[in-house]
Amino acid sequence: MTQHFTRSTVSAEFYCSKCGKPTQHRIDGVKKGPCLECMAELERQHKITEAIQRARQLEATQIDLFPGIL
């Protein structure tokens, strides 16, 4: 990768091998960063995983609150 950008550049379009299509990529400093679509997907998956873990933790603590009743 030989392209460098000015510090005011926010994103630029490149081919993403993970997505398999041209997408916007973040510009970190003066070099190409990660694909914005891939980053959004990872963030979405991370939020879902966190919600599942919180639900499991809440479920486990609710059951343990009153063990004699159930």
Backbone as CSV, one residue per row, in Angstrom:
resi,resn,N_x,N_y,N_z,CA_x,CA_y,CA_z,C_x,C_y,C_z
1,MET,0.854,-1.164,0.000,0.000,0.000,0.000,0.896,1.220,0.000
2,THR,0.808,2.005,-1.046,1.661,3.178,-1.163,0.883,4.471,-1.040
3,GLN,-0.421,4.394,-0.841,-1.210,5.613,-0.753,-1.161,6.184,0.660
4,HIS,-0.962,7.482,0.729,-1.006,8.200,1.995,-1.980,9.355,1.826
5,PHE,-2.646,9.717,2.898,-3.682,10.733,2.845,-3.329,11.880,3.774
6,THR,-4.017,13.008,3.583,-3.831,14.129,4.502,-4.497,13.786,5.828
7,ARG,-4.125,14.487,6.875,-4.676,14.191,8.203,-6.157,14.548,8.305
8,SER,-6.646,15.380,7.419,-8.062,15.757,7.467,-8.962,14.755,6.744
9,THR,-8.393,13.769,6.064,-9.185,12.757,5.360,-9.815,11.820,6.380
10,VAL,-11.118,11.576,6.244,-11.842,10.732,7.188,-11.998,9.316,6.647
11,SER,-12.392,9.182,5.367,-12.563,7.860,4.775,-12.289,7.928,3.277
12,ALA,-12.028,6.758,2.709,-11.794,6.632,1.272,-12.293,5.261,0.834
13,GLU,-12.614,5.133,-0.454,-13.139,3.877,-0.959,-12.013,2.973,-1.432
14,PHE,-12.027,1.725,-0.960,-11.072,0.693,-1.362,-11.828,-0.620,-1.499
15,TYR,-11.203,-1.584,-2.148,-11.770,-2.927,-2.229,-11.490,-3.642,-0.914
16,CYS,-12.526,-4.215,-0.335,-12.386,-4.964,0.920,-12.422,-6.451,0.578
17,SER,-11.353,-7.153,0.890,-11.309,-8.583,0.587,-12.257,-9.375,1.484
18,LYS,-12.565,-8.872,2.657,-13.481,-9.556,3.561,-14.922,-9.425,3.072
19,CYS,-15.316,-8.214,2.652,-16.666,-7.981,2.127,-16.789,-8.459,0.682
20,GLY,-15.705,-8.392,-0.051,-15.716,-8.790,-1.448,-16.250,-7.721,-2.381
21,LYS,-16.188,-6.461,-1.935,-16.685,-5.364,-2.770,-15.994,-4.067,-2.344
22,PRO,-16.070,-3.039,-3.184,-15.507,-1.738,-2.793,-16.347,-1.100,-1.690
23,THR,-15.714,-0.713,-0.611,-16.403,-0.098,0.523,-15.574,1.057,1.068
24,GLN,-16.178,1.844,1.932,-15.473,2.937,2.585,-14.588,2.369,3.691
25,HIS,-13.374,2.871,3.750,-12.429,2.473,4.786,-12.049,3.694,5.599
26,ARG,-11.863,3.489,6.883,-11.436,4.568,7.767,-9.988,4.916,7.439
27,ILE,-9.635,6.183,7.572,-8.257,6.610,7.376,-7.683,6.910,8.753
28,ASP,-6.694,6.126,9.174,-6.034,6.290,10.470,-4.763,7.089,10.266
29,GLY,-4.771,8.319,10.754,-3.606,9.170,10.558,-3.486,9.519,9.100
30,VAL,-2.569,8.854,8.402,-2.383,9.103,6.974,-2.466,7.821,6.152
31,LYS,-2.809,6.681,6.800,-2.871,5.396,6.097,-4.265,4.783,6.179
32,LYS,-4.528,3.839,5.282,-5.822,3.163,5.216,-6.045,2.321,6.464
33,GLY,-7.258,2.433,7.024,-7.638,1.654,8.187,-8.630,0.572,7.797
34,PRO,-9.406,0.080,8.762,-10.349,-1.007,8.498,-11.580,-0.552,7.717
35,CYS,-12.252,-1.522,7.141,-13.498,-1.295,6.394,-14.581,-0.873,7.375
36,LEU,-15.316,0.172,7.056,-16.357,0.678,7.947,-17.533,-0.287,8.048
37,GLU,-17.869,-0.989,6.973,-18.969,-1.962,7.014,-18.598,-3.151,7.889
38,CYS,-17.355,-3.628,7.778,-16.900,-4.749,8.616,-16.885,-4.333,10.083
39,MET,-16.453,-3.108,10.352,-16.411,-2.618,11.731,-17.821,-2.509,12.308
40,ALA,-18.771,-2.058,11.511,-20.157,-1.949,11.973,-20.727,-3.332,12.275
41,GLU,-20.426,-4.305,11.441,-20.903,-5.679,11.656,-20.297,-6.266,12.932
42,LEU,-19.012,-6.052,13.148,-18.366,-6.539,14.363,-18.963,-5.890,15.602
43,GLU,-19.243,-4.606,15.523,-19.844,-3.899,16.652,-21.244,-4.429,16.934
44,ARG,-22.014,-4.705,15.879,-23.358,-5.248,16.041,-23.301,-6.624,16.703
45,GLN,-22.388,-7.485,16.246,-22.236,-8.810,16.839,-21.800,-8.714,18.294
46,HIS,-20.920,-7.765,18.593,-20.436,-7.583,19.954,-21.578,-7.167,20.880
47,LYS,-22.452,-6.275,20.410,-23.593,-5.832,21.217,-24.550,-6.987,21.478
48,ILE,-24.782,-7.835,20.470,-25.659,-8.990,20.638,-25.062,-9.950,21.656
49,THR,-23.762,-10.197,21.549,-23.090,-11.092,22.485,-23.167,-10.558,23.905
50,GLU,-22.951,-9.258,24.078,-23.053,-8.653,25.404,-24.462,-8.784,25.961
51,ALA,-25.476,-8.582,25.130,-26.863,-8.678,25.581,-27.183,-10.108,26.016
52,ILE,-26.695,-11.086,25.285,-26.914,-12.493,25.641,-26.234,-12.814,26.962
53,GLN,-25.011,-12.343,27.136,-24.294,-12.594,28.388,-24.996,-11.932,29.569
54,ARG,-25.470,-10.697,29.382,-26.194,-10.013,30.456,-27.483,-10.748,30.807
55,ALA,-28.204,-11.236,29.787,-29.449,-11.971,30.033,-29.166,-13.265,30.786
56,ARG,-28.113,-13.977,30.401,-27.751,-15.213,31.106,-27.352,-14.926,32.549
57,GLN,-26.593,-13.854,32.752,-26.170,-13.493,34.087,-27.376,-13.104,34.945
58,LEU,-28.296,-12.340,34.395,-29.493,-11.941,35.113,-30.350,-13.161,35.440
59,GLU,-30.485,-14.059,34.482,-31.262,-15.271,34.693,-30.650,-16.115,35.811
60,ALA,-29.349,-16.237,35.811,-28.669,-17.027,36.838,-28.825,-16.386,38.210
61,THR,-28.739,-15.079,38.291,-28.880,-14.416,39.587,-30.325,-14.451,40.063
62,GLN,-31.296,-14.411,39.171,-32.697,-14.474,39.573,-33.032,-15.850,40.145
63,ILE,-32.528,-16.885,39.556,-32.786,-18.235,40.045,-32.158,-18.418,41.413
64,ASP,-30.987,-17.886,41.635,-30.288,-18.050,42.894,-30.881,-17.213,44.020
65,LEU,-31.713,-16.226,43.717,-32.291,-15.380,44.758,-33.225,-16.154,45.683
66,PHE,-34.057,-17.002,45.114,-35.036,-17.752,45.895,-34.962,-19.237,45.537
67,PRO,-33.918,-19.947,45.976,-33.745,-21.349,45.573,-34.824,-22.275,46.154
68,GLY,-35.418,-21.950,47.289,-36.400,-22.831,47.896,-37.761,-22.778,47.232
69,ILE,-38.059,-21.696,46.528,-39.376,-21.521,45.917,-39.501,-22.338,44.649
70,LEU,-38.484,-22.416,43.862,-38.555,-23.142,42.593,-38.339,-24.580,42.875
